[in-house]
Amino acid sequence: MPILLHKRSILPGFGLTLGFTVLYLGLLVLLPLSALVIKTLDMTWAQFWSTVTAPQVVASYKLSFGTALAAAAINVVFGLLVAWVLVRYHFYGKRFVDAMVDLPFALPTAVAGIALTSLYAPTGWIGQWLEPLGIRVVFAPLGIIVALTFISLPFVVRTVQPVLEDLGKEVEEAAASLGASRLQIFTHIILPELWPAILTGFALAFARAVGEFGSIVFISGNIPMKTEITPLLIFSKLEQFRYAEATAIGVVMLGASFILLLVINFMQRWANKRMAF
Amino acid sequence: MSISIRKVTKRYKRFHALDDISLEIPEGQLVALLGPSGSGKTTLLRIIAGLDQPDSGSVLFHGADAGKASIRDRKVGFVFQHYALFRHMTIFDNVAFGLAVRPRESRPSKADINDKVHRLLEMVQLDWCADRYPHQLSGGQRQRIALARALAVEPSVLLLDEPFGALDAKVRAELRRWLRRLHDDTGITSVFVTHDQEEAMEVSDRVVVINNGKVEQEGTPADIYDHPASPFVFQFIGNVNLFQGRVHQGWANVGGVKLEMPEHGSVEDAPAIGYVRPHDVVVTRHNDEGSLAATIRHIHAIGPLARVELTPQKQSGVFEAQMPSEVVKSMHLEVGETVYVAPRKVKVFIEPSPGSSPPPPAT
């Protein structure tokens, strides 16, 4: 590394900015995460293993990761649609729709959770129509997916939008001149160009959803083994002053998320490599 | 397939991109649409392709109205200035695309597609890069792939939009000759758009000069060079010297030279401009009647042809004379010396009176 550091670059300030970046990330990300691991080390391996594999905990992993993946997948489809509409068409109120996409970011998640709960409750505006059909949203995994889809909506839209804007219409015209139908142009020409951006959006949406807490506590009902997400389980462990157990579960969640994001990253790199100029 | 363009008009807001254009493109010819940027030539090409629709008028393929048929149904090959290759596909897949997207019943077998793509790649001399991606190729190679891709679907018309515009001069000259040979081999009716007069002159069978959304002149390259129909064409094709003068009752007085102009017999004392090609400017040392005294400003004598820059002593401006380098040497012409200049061949256009259309821009 010293060779790299001392190499004269046309851009000044490499040492300063890199030093600051390392310090910043160390304080903000690495320090809390290592505290998490250190706290977990208080336990013996047997204690650790029995905590993180308890049936209630395993059920919560499945729910947390399952609903987060489902919400991210839903947002890939509909986020792509929203981005498409915002880029390809000109209509009255487009600016307004564009601004609306970011609202789930700005709203406190607890407010979102309460609003969604009252809407989807059996007596709510939407819930009263779903209840007779046998569709239960509130206090069910479906409700968690609804809340997670809401809070992670902007990610896919905002990652796909600029790429779609840059996509030249010439390649589409070329494909049309070669006899491709609209559907073929979309699947063979446009979609492959968007994959890296879609994967990025998916990864961000998933990462955001898997750690979500505020909006879900209201809509899920927190029934152990059924609608209890992992972050909530950690929270209840903390309330019972079982700190080591809470951090142990946190470590498992961190590890799983890290592996998933790494896999998405590799997929993205693979998609990107074929896209290079 | 022959193409007829009938009274095509296209506007963008208040700007007339094409103004009542009619044009015949005979079967099997290579035709250049030549004009400055913004003249409407690309718009015309896109309308022929079906990528844009005219406001009024029609495009006929082989006598049949193409109507509102989209580009997908017109069987035209289109080559873009910036290649428009599919960058996530290999070169092979790019060329095979037009065949692979056909409906099942008319799609050739895998082996047939394979054969055809390799034949096309051989034709553009790029068979070795079938498995590469577009970003691994140079600009000239990409454009040849774009051509192979367009030819794969056996179009009845090939349309090229500034196909060599993004390439450097040497590659451009090479591809130009290559396109000409390709056209001679395939015989496919081709139209290409260019702003480079040299390119149009060298490659095409016919040249259509377009300016301000109108056809200024059409004809063979030699025709257009030797007999420009308007001041615009004169200035746009090749270099030219302008001599201020007047026309009066069938006689023009341009730069001190008197010329008979029977076609302007009824004109009473109108301002006119004489257009003289640099190779029609004769430089001598003796002061004949009708010669202009001028000072040599500069001599560029690189290669067989020399360019001599002159400033006339009684007029403003700079003239350019072109002559074999040997003449410059044998006459011992030197910078700063006074010589006499006479046009060998002049074409006089009467200047439009103020209020009518503006004079063509200088090139």
Chai-1 contact restraints between the chains, C-beta under 6 A:
chainA,res_idxA,chainB,res_idxB,connection_type,confidence,min_distance_angstrom,max_distance_angstrom,comment,restraint_id
A,E170,B,F80,contact,1.0,0.0,6.0,A-B,restraint_1
A,E170,B,A84,contact,1.0,0.0,6.0,A-B,restraint_2
A,V171,B,A84,contact,1.0,0.0,6.0,A-B,restraint_3
A,E173,B,L51,contact,1.0,0.0,6.0,A-B,restraint_4
A,A174,B,A84,contact,1.0,0.0,6.0,A-B,restraint_5
A,A176,B,I71,contact,1.0,0.0,6.0,A-B,restraint_6
A,A176,B,R72,contact,1.0,0.0,6.0,A-B,restraint_7
A,S177,B,I71,contact,1.0,0.0,6.0,A-B,restraint_8
A,S177,B,F78,contact,1.0,0.0,6.0,A-B,restraint_9
A,L178,B,F97,contact,1.0,0.0,6.0,A-B,restraint_10
A,L178,B,G98,contact,1.0,0.0,6.0,A-B,restraint_11
A,L178,B,V153,contact,1.0,0.0,6.0,A-B,restraint_12
A,G179,B,R72,contact,1.0,0.0,6.0,A-B,restraint_13
A,G179,B,G98,contact,1.0,0.0,6.0,A-B,restraint_14
A,G179,B,V101,contact,1.0,0.0,6.0,A-B,restraint_15
A,A180,B,V101,contact,1.0,0.0,6.0,A-B,restraint_16
A,Q184,B,V101,contact,1.0,0.0,6.0,A-B,restraint_17
A,P192,B,H88,contact,1.0,0.0,6.0,A-B,restraint_18
A,R274,B,H88,contact,1.0,0.0,6.0,A-B,restraint_19
A,M275,B,H88,contact,1.0,0.0,6.0,A-B,restraint_20
A,A276,B,H135,contact,1.0,0.0,6.0,A-B,restraint_21
A,F277,B,H135,contact,1.0,0.0,6.0,A-B,restraint_22
